Amino acid sequence: MHYIYLIQSVKFPNKKYIGYTINLKERFNRHNRAGFKHTTRYRPWRLVACLAFDDQDKALAFERYLKSGAGRAFAKKRFW
């Protein structure tokens, strides 16, 4: 499966991150272990939502959408 996930900082609730992975558990743990430069300062993270896709192209297209202006508005209304 291919996952699009949305995480939010516990200490800094205005800090949010949208990502893609094929191993959700490992990726989420890595965000909380300081494994990524962009998310280390805002640990700990909480998982807000994850969406599973059986097709990588569809998953990546949805991730791109969520990172666009219209997608950010959608995510703000539905997830955050």
Phi and psi restraints in degrees (range 20) as a CNS / XPLOR table:
assign (resid 1 and name C) (resid 2 and name N)
       (resid 2 and name CA) (resid 2 and name C) 1.0 -120.0 20.0 2
assign (resid 2 and name N) (resid 2 and name CA)
       (resid 2 and name C) (resid 3 and name N) 1.0 128.6 20.0 2
assign (resid 2 and name C) (resid 3 and name N)
       (resid 3 and name CA) (resid 3 and name C) 1.0 -116.5 20.0 2
assign (resid 3 and name N) (resid 3 and name CA)
       (resid 3 and name C) (resid 4 and name N) 1.0 137.4 20.0 2
assign (resid 3 and name C) (resid 4 and name N)
       (resid 4 and name CA) (resid 4 and name C) 1.0 -107.3 20.0 2
assign (resid 4 and name N) (resid 4 and name CA)
       (resid 4 and name C) (resid 5 and name N) 1.0 129.2 20.0 2
assign (resid 4 and name C) (resid 5 and name N)
       (resid 5 and name CA) (resid 5 and name C) 1.0 -129.6 20.0 2
assign (resid 5 and name N) (resid 5 and name CA)
       (resid 5 and name C) (resid 6 and name N) 1.0 152.4 20.0 2
assign (resid 5 and name C) (resid 6 and name N)
       (resid 6 and name CA) (resid 6 and name C) 1.0 -123.7 20.0 2
assign (resid 6 and name N) (resid 6 and name CA)
       (resid 6 and name C) (resid 7 and name N) 1.0 124.7 20.0 2
assign (resid 6 and name C) (resid 7 and name N)
       (resid 7 and name CA) (resid 7 and name C) 1.0 -124.2 20.0 2
assign (resid 7 and name N) (resid 7 and name CA)
       (resid 7 and name C) (resid 8 and name N) 1.0 156.3 20.0 2
assign (resid 7 and name C) (resid 8 and name N)
       (resid 8 and name CA) (resid 8 and name C) 1.0 -136.2 20.0 2
assign (resid 8 and name N) (resid 8 and name CA)
       (resid 8 and name C) (resid 9 and name N) 1.0 138.7 20.0 2
assign (resid 8 and name C) (resid 9 and name N)
       (resid 9 and name CA) (resid 9 and name C) 1.0 -67.1 20.0 2
assign (resid 9 and name N) (resid 9 and name CA)
       (resid 9 and name C) (resid 10 and name N) 1.0 137.6 20.0 2
assign (resid 9 and name C) (resid 10 and name N)
       (resid 10 and name CA) (resid 10 and name C) 1.0 -75.2 20.0 2
assign (resid 10 and name N) (resid 10 and name CA)
       (resid 10 and name C) (resid 11 and name N) 1.0 -42.5 20.0 2
assign (resid 10 and name C) (resid 11 and name N)
       (resid 11 and name CA) (resid 11 and name C) 1.0 -79.3 20.0 2
assign (resid 11 and name N) (resid 11 and name CA)
       (resid 11 and name C) (resid 12 and name N) 1.0 -29.4 20.0 2
assign (resid 11 and name C) (resid 12 and name N)
       (resid 12 and name CA) (resid 12 and name C) 1.0 -127.2 20.0 2
assign (resid 12 and name N) (resid 12 and name CA)
       (resid 12 and name C) (resid 13 and name N) 1.0 78.9 20.0 2
assign (resid 12 and name C) (resid 13 and name N)
       (resid 13 and name CA) (resid 13 and name C) 1.0 -57.7 20.0 2
assign (resid 13 and name N) (resid 13 and name CA)
       (resid 13 and name C) (resid 14 and name N) 1.0 -19.2 20.0 2
assign (resid 13 and name C) (resid 14 and name N)
       (resid 14 and name CA) (resid 14 and name C) 1.0 -80.1 20.0 2
assign (resid 14 and name N) (resid 14 and name CA)
       (resid 14 and name C) (resid 15 and name N) 1.0 -8.0 20.0 2
assign (resid 14 and name C) (resid 15 and name N)
       (resid 15 and name CA) (resid 15 and name C) 1.0 -92.0 20.0 2
assign (resid 15 and name N) (resid 15 and name CA)
       (resid 15 and name C) (resid 16 and name N) 1.0 120.6 20.0 2
assign (resid 15 and name C) (resid 16 and name N)
       (resid 16 and name CA) (resid 16 and name C) 1.0 -131.0 20.0 2
assign (resid 16 and name N) (resid 16 and name CA)
       (resid 16 and name C) (resid 17 and name N) 1.0 156.7 20.0 2
assign (resid 16 and name C) (resid 17 and name N)
       (resid 17 and name CA) (resid 17 and name C) 1.0 -144.5 20.0 2
assign (resid 17 and name N) (resid 17 and name CA)
       (resid 17 and name C) (resid 18 and name N) 1.0 138.6 20.0 2
assign (resid 17 and name C) (resid 18 and name N)
       (resid 18 and name CA) (resid 18 and name C) 1.0 -119.8 20.0 2
assign (resid 18 and name N) (resid 18 and name CA)
       (resid 18 and name C) (resid 19 and name N) 1.0 130.7 20.0 2
assign (resid 18 and name C) (resid 19 and name N)
       (resid 19 and name CA) (resid 19 and name C) 1.0 -144.9 20.0 2
assign (resid 19 and name N) (resid 19 and name CA)
       (resid 19 and name C) (resid 20 and name N) 1.0 176.1 20.0 2
assign (resid 19 and name C) (resid 20 and name N)
       (resid 20 and name CA) (resid 20 and name C) 1.0 -127.0 20.0 2
assign (resid 20 and name N) (resid 20 and name CA)
       (resid 20 and name C) (resid 21 and name N) 1.0 143.8 20.0 2
assign (resid 20 and name C) (resid 21 and name N)
       (resid 21 and name CA) (resid 21 and name C) 1.0 -161.8 20.0 2
assign (resid 21 and name N) (resid 21 and name CA)
       (resid 21 and name C) (resid 22 and name N) 1.0 164.4 20.0 2
assign (resid 21 and name C) (resid 22 and name N)
       (resid 22 and name CA) (resid 22 and name C) 1.0 -107.3 20.0 2
assign (resid 22 and name N) (resid 22 and name CA)
       (resid 22 and name C) (resid 23 and name N) 1.0 -7.4 20.0 2
assign (resid 22 and name C) (resid 23 and name N)
       (resid 23 and name CA) (resid 23 and name C) 1.0 -131.2 20.0 2
assign (resid 23 and name N) (resid 23 and name CA)
       (resid 23 and name C) (resid 24 and name N) 1.0 88.3 20.0 2
assign (resid 23 and name C) (resid 24 and name N)
       (resid 24 and name CA) (resid 24 and name C) 1.0 -62.4 20.0 2
assign (resid 24 and name N) (resid 24 and name CA)
       (resid 24 and name C) (resid 25 and name N) 1.0 -45.1 20.0 2
assign (resid 24 and name C) (resid 25 and name N)
       (resid 25 and name CA) (resid 25 and name C) 1.0 -61.3 20.0 2
assign (resid 25 and name N) (resid 25 and name CA)
       (resid 25 and name C) (resid 26 and name N) 1.0 -47.0 20.0 2
assign (resid 25 and name C) (resid 26 and name N)
       (resid 26 and name CA) (resid 26 and name C) 1.0 -65.1 20.0 2
assign (resid 26 and name N) (resid 26 and name CA)
       (resid 26 and name C) (resid 27 and name N) 1.0 -43.6 20.0 2
assign (resid 26 and name C) (resid 27 and name N)
       (resid 27 and name CA) (resid 27 and name C) 1.0 -63.9 20.0 2
assign (resid 27 and name N) (resid 27 and name CA)
       (resid 27 and name C) (resid 28 and name N) 1.0 -44.0 20.0 2
assign (resid 27 and name C) (resid 28 and name N)
       (resid 28 and name CA) (resid 28 and name C) 1.0 -63.2 20.0 2
assign (resid 28 and name N) (resid 28 and name CA)
       (resid 28 and name C) (resid 29 and name N) 1.0 -44.2 20.0 2
assign (resid 28 and name C) (resid 29 and name N)
       (resid 29 and name CA) (resid 29 and name C) 1.0 -61.5 20.0 2
assign (resid 29 and name N) (resid 29 and name CA)
       (resid 29 and name C) (resid 30 and name N) 1.0 -37.7 20.0 2
assign (resid 29 and name C) (resid 30 and name N)
       (resid 30 and name CA) (resid 30 and name C) 1.0 -66.2 20.0 2
assign (resid 30 and name N) (resid 30 and name CA)
       (resid 30 and name C) (resid 31 and name N) 1.0 -37.3 20.0 2
assign (resid 30 and name C) (resid 31 and name N)
       (resid 31 and name CA) (resid 31 and name C) 1.0 -60.0 20.0 2
assign (resid 31 and name N) (resid 31 and name CA)
       (resid 31 and name C) (resid 32 and name N) 1.0 -39.5 20.0 2
assign (resid 31 and name C) (resid 32 and name N)
       (resid 32 and name CA) (resid 32 and name C) 1.0 -82.9 20.0 2
assign (resid 32 and name N) (resid 32 and name CA)
       (resid 32 and name C) (resid 33 and name N) 1.0 -11.8 20.0 2
assign (resid 32 and name C) (resid 33 and name N)
       (resid 33 and name CA) (resid 33 and name C) 1.0 -97.0 20.0 2
assign (resid 33 and name N) (resid 33 and name CA)
       (resid 33 and name C) (resid 34 and name N) 1.0 7.8 20.0 2
assign (resid 33 and name C) (resid 34 and name N)
       (resid 34 and name CA) (resid 34 and name C) 1.0 71.2 20.0 2
assign (resid 34 and name N) (resid 34 and name CA)
       (resid 34 and name C) (resid 35 and name N) 1.0 40.1 20.0 2
assign (resid 34 and name C) (resid 35 and name N)
       (resid 35 and name CA) (resid 35 and name C) 1.0 -90.6 20.0 2
assign (resid 35 and name N) (resid 35 and name CA)
       (resid 35 and name C) (resid 36 and name N) 1.0 -5.6 20.0 2
assign (resid 35 and name C) (resid 36 and name N)
       (resid 36 and name CA) (resid 36 and name C) 1.0 -131.9 20.0 2
assign (resid 36 and name N) (resid 36 and name CA)
       (resid 36 and name C) (resid 37 and name N) 1.0 133.8 20.0 2
assign (resid 36 and name C) (resid 37 and name N)
       (resid 37 and name CA) (resid 37 and name C) 1.0 -58.9 20.0 2
assign (resid 37 and name N) (resid 37 and name CA)
       (resid 37 and name C) (resid 38 and name N) 1.0 -40.8 20.0 2
assign (resid 37 and name C) (resid 38 and name N)
       (resid 38 and name CA) (resid 38 and name C) 1.0 -75.9 20.0 2
assign (resid 38 and name N) (resid 38 and name CA)
       (resid 38 and name C) (resid 39 and name N) 1.0 -19.4 20.0 2
assign (resid 38 and name C) (resid 39 and name N)
       (resid 39 and name CA) (resid 39 and name C) 1.0 -116.0 20.0 2
assign (resid 39 and name N) (resid 39 and name CA)
       (resid 39 and name C) (resid 40 and name N) 1.0 -6.3 20.0 2
assign (resid 39 and name C) (resid 40 and name N)
       (resid 40 and name CA) (resid 40 and name C) 1.0 -59.3 20.0 2
assign (resid 40 and name N) (resid 40 and name CA)
       (resid 40 and name C) (resid 41 and name N) 1.0 -44.7 20.0 2
assign (resid 40 and name C) (resid 41 and name N)
       (resid 41 and name CA) (resid 41 and name C) 1.0 -64.8 20.0 2
assign (resid 41 and name N) (resid 41 and name CA)
       (resid 41 and name C) (resid 42 and name N) 1.0 -20.4 20.0 2
assign (resid 41 and name C) (resid 42 and name N)
       (resid 42 and name CA) (resid 42 and name C) 1.0 -107.3 20.0 2
assign (resid 42 and name N) (resid 42 and name CA)
       (resid 42 and name C) (resid 43 and name N) 1.0 16.2 20.0 2
assign (resid 42 and name C) (resid 43 and name N)
       (resid 43 and name CA) (resid 43 and name C) 1.0 -64.8 20.0 2
assign (resid 43 and name N) (resid 43 and name CA)
       (resid 43 and name C) (resid 44 and name N) 1.0 154.6 20.0 2
assign (resid 43 and name C) (resid 44 and name N)
       (resid 44 and name CA) (resid 44 and name C) 1.0 -80.5 20.0 2
assign (resid 44 and name N) (resid 44 and name CA)
       (resid 44 and name C) (resid 45 and name N) 1.0 160.2 20.0 2
assign (resid 44 and name C) (resid 45 and name N)
       (resid 45 and name CA) (resid 45 and name C) 1.0 -110.4 20.0 2
assign (resid 45 and name N) (resid 45 and name CA)
       (resid 45 and name C) (resid 46 and name N) 1.0 151.7 20.0 2
assign (resid 45 and name C) (resid 46 and name N)
       (resid 46 and name CA) (resid 46 and name C) 1.0 -121.7 20.0 2
assign (resid 46 and name N) (resid 46 and name CA)
       (resid 46 and name C) (resid 47 and name N) 1.0 144.2 20.0 2
assign (resid 46 and name C) (resid 47 and name N)
       (resid 47 and name CA) (resid 47 and name C) 1.0 -80.1 20.0 2
assign (resid 47 and name N) (resid 47 and name CA)
       (resid 47 and name C) (resid 48 and name N) 1.0 121.7 20.0 2
assign (resid 47 and name C) (resid 48 and name N)
       (resid 48 and name CA) (resid 48 and name C) 1.0 -92.0 20.0 2
assign (resid 48 and name N) (resid 48 and name CA)
       (resid 48 and name C) (resid 49 and name N) 1.0 -45.6 20.0 2
assign (resid 48 and name C) (resid 49 and name N)
       (resid 49 and name CA) (resid 49 and name C) 1.0 -159.6 20.0 2
assign (resid 49 and name N) (resid 49 and name CA)
       (resid 49 and name C) (resid 50 and name N) 1.0 153.5 20.0 2
assign (resid 49 and name C) (resid 50 and name N)
       (resid 50 and name CA) (resid 50 and name C) 1.0 -142.1 20.0 2
assign (resid 50 and name N) (resid 50 and name CA)
       (resid 50 and name C) (resid 51 and name N) 1.0 143.6 20.0 2
assign (resid 50 and name C) (resid 51 and name N)
       (resid 51 and name CA) (resid 51 and name C) 1.0 -124.9 20.0 2
assign (resid 51 and name N) (resid 51 and name CA)
       (resid 51 and name C) (resid 52 and name N) 1.0 131.7 20.0 2
assign (resid 51 and name C) (resid 52 and name N)
       (resid 52 and name CA) (resid 52 and name C) 1.0 -103.6 20.0 2
assign (resid 52 and name N) (resid 52 and name CA)
       (resid 52 and name C) (resid 53 and name N) 1.0 136.0 20.0 2
assign (resid 52 and name C) (resid 53 and name N)
       (resid 53 and name CA) (resid 53 and name C) 1.0 -127.0 20.0 2
assign (resid 53 and name N) (resid 53 and name CA)
       (resid 53 and name C) (resid 54 and name N) 1.0 145.2 20.0 2
assign (resid 53 and name C) (resid 54 and name N)
       (resid 54 and name CA) (resid 54 and name C) 1.0 -90.9 20.0 2
assign (resid 54 and name N) (resid 54 and name CA)
       (resid 54 and name C) (resid 55 and name N) 1.0 -6.0 20.0 2
assign (resid 54 and name C) (resid 55 and name N)
       (resid 55 and name CA) (resid 55 and name C) 1.0 -122.5 20.0 2
assign (resid 55 and name N) (resid 55 and name CA)
       (resid 55 and name C) (resid 56 and name N) 1.0 123.3 20.0 2
assign (resid 55 and name C) (resid 56 and name N)
       (resid 56 and name CA) (resid 56 and name C) 1.0 -61.9 20.0 2
assign (resid 56 and name N) (resid 56 and name CA)
       (resid 56 and name C) (resid 57 and name N) 1.0 -41.9 20.0 2
assign (resid 56 and name C) (resid 57 and name N)
       (resid 57 and name CA) (resid 57 and name C) 1.0 -61.0 20.0 2
assign (resid 57 and name N) (resid 57 and name CA)
       (resid 57 and name C) (resid 58 and name N) 1.0 -40.6 20.0 2
assign (resid 57 and name C) (resid 58 and name N)
       (resid 58 and name CA) (resid 58 and name C) 1.0 -67.3 20.0 2
assign (resid 58 and name N) (resid 58 and name CA)
       (resid 58 and name C) (resid 59 and name N) 1.0 -39.7 20.0 2
assign (resid 58 and name C) (resid 59 and name N)
       (resid 59 and name CA) (resid 59 and name C) 1.0 -63.0 20.0 2
assign (resid 59 and name N) (resid 59 and name CA)
       (resid 59 and name C) (resid 60 and name N) 1.0 -47.3 20.0 2
assign (resid 59 and name C) (resid 60 and name N)
       (resid 60 and name CA) (resid 60 and name C) 1.0 -67.0 20.0 2
assign (resid 60 and name N) (resid 60 and name CA)
       (resid 60 and name C) (resid 61 and name N) 1.0 -34.8 20.0 2
assign (resid 60 and name C) (resid 61 and name N)
       (resid 61 and name CA) (resid 61 and name C) 1.0 -64.7 20.0 2
assign (resid 61 and name N) (resid 61 and name CA)
       (resid 61 and name C) (resid 62 and name N) 1.0 -39.8 20.0 2
assign (resid 61 and name C) (resid 62 and name N)
       (resid 62 and name CA) (resid 62 and name C) 1.0 -69.1 20.0 2
assign (resid 62 and name N) (resid 62 and name CA)
       (resid 62 and name C) (resid 63 and name N) 1.0 -37.1 20.0 2
assign (resid 62 and name C) (resid 63 and name N)
       (resid 63 and name CA) (resid 63 and name C) 1.0 -61.3 20.0 2
assign (resid 63 and name N) (resid 63 and name CA)
       (resid 63 and name C) (resid 64 and name N) 1.0 -46.5 20.0 2
assign (resid 63 and name C) (resid 64 and name N)
       (resid 64 and name CA) (resid 64 and name C) 1.0 -58.7 20.0 2
assign (resid 64 and name N) (resid 64 and name CA)
       (resid 64 and name C) (resid 65 and name N) 1.0 -41.4 20.0 2
assign (resid 64 and name C) (resid 65 and name N)
       (resid 65 and name CA) (resid 65 and name C) 1.0 -60.7 20.0 2
assign (resid 65 and name N) (resid 65 and name CA)
       (resid 65 and name C) (resid 66 and name N) 1.0 -47.6 20.0 2
assign (resid 65 and name C) (resid 66 and name N)
       (resid 66 and name CA) (resid 66 and name C) 1.0 -62.4 20.0 2
assign (resid 66 and name N) (resid 66 and name CA)
       (resid 66 and name C) (resid 67 and name N) 1.0 -26.6 20.0 2
assign (resid 66 and name C) (resid 67 and name N)
       (resid 67 and name CA) (resid 67 and name C) 1.0 -88.7 20.0 2
assign (resid 67 and name N) (resid 67 and name CA)
       (resid 67 and name C) (resid 68 and name N) 1.0 -3.3 20.0 2
assign (resid 67 and name C) (resid 68 and name N)
       (resid 68 and name CA) (resid 68 and name C) 1.0 -86.2 20.0 2
assign (resid 68 and name N) (resid 68 and name CA)
       (resid 68 and name C) (resid 69 and name N) 1.0 172.4 20.0 2
assign (resid 68 and name C) (resid 69 and name N)
       (resid 69 and name CA) (resid 69 and name C) 1.0 -59.6 20.0 2
assign (resid 69 and name N) (resid 69 and name CA)
       (resid 69 and name C) (resid 70 and name N) 1.0 -49.4 20.0 2
assign (resid 69 and name C) (resid 70 and name N)
       (resid 70 and name CA) (resid 70 and name C) 1.0 -65.9 20.0 2
assign (resid 70 and name N) (resid 70 and name CA)
       (resid 70 and name C) (resid 71 and name N) 1.0 -37.4 20.0 2
assign (resid 70 and name C) (resid 71 and name N)
       (resid 71 and name CA) (resid 71 and name C) 1.0 -67.8 20.0 2
assign (resid 71 and name N) (resid 71 and name CA)
       (resid 71 and name C) (resid 72 and name N) 1.0 -37.7 20.0 2
assign (resid 71 and name C) (resid 72 and name N)
       (resid 72 and name CA) (resid 72 and name C) 1.0 -64.2 20.0 2
assign (resid 72 and name N) (resid 72 and name CA)
       (resid 72 and name C) (resid 73 and name N) 1.0 -39.4 20.0 2
assign (resid 72 and name C) (resid 73 and name N)
       (resid 73 and name CA) (resid 73 and name C) 1.0 -64.3 20.0 2
assign (resid 73 and name N) (resid 73 and name CA)
       (resid 73 and name C) (resid 74 and name N) 1.0 -42.3 20.0 2
assign (resid 73 and name C) (resid 74 and name N)
       (resid 74 and name CA) (resid 74 and name C) 1.0 -61.0 20.0 2
assign (resid 74 and name N) (resid 74 and name CA)
       (resid 74 and name C) (resid 75 and name N) 1.0 -47.9 20.0 2
assign (resid 74 and name C) (resid 75 and name N)
       (resid 75 and name CA) (resid 75 and name C) 1.0 -63.4 20.0 2
assign (resid 75 and name N) (resid 75 and name CA)
       (resid 75 and name C) (resid 76 and name N) 1.0 -39.9 20.0 2
assign (resid 75 and name C) (resid 76 and name N)
       (resid 76 and name CA) (resid 76 and name C) 1.0 -62.6 20.0 2
assign (resid 76 and name N) (resid 76 and name CA)
       (resid 76 and name C) (resid 77 and name N) 1.0 -40.2 20.0 2
assign (resid 76 and name C) (resid 77 and name N)
       (resid 77 and name CA) (resid 77 and name C) 1.0 -73.9 20.0 2
assign (resid 77 and name N) (resid 77 and name CA)
       (resid 77 and name C) (resid 78 and name N) 1.0 -38.1 20.0 2
assign (resid 77 and name C) (resid 78 and name N)
       (resid 78 and name CA) (resid 78 and name C) 1.0 -96.5 20.0 2
assign (resid 78 and name N) (resid 78 and name CA)
       (resid 78 and name C) (resid 79 and name N) 1.0 -30.1 20.0 2
assign (resid 78 and name C) (resid 79 and name N)
       (resid 79 and name CA) (resid 79 and name C) 1.0 -117.7 20.0 2
assign (resid 79 and name N) (resid 79 and name CA)
       (resid 79 and name C) (resid 80 and name N) 1.0 -42.3 20.0 2
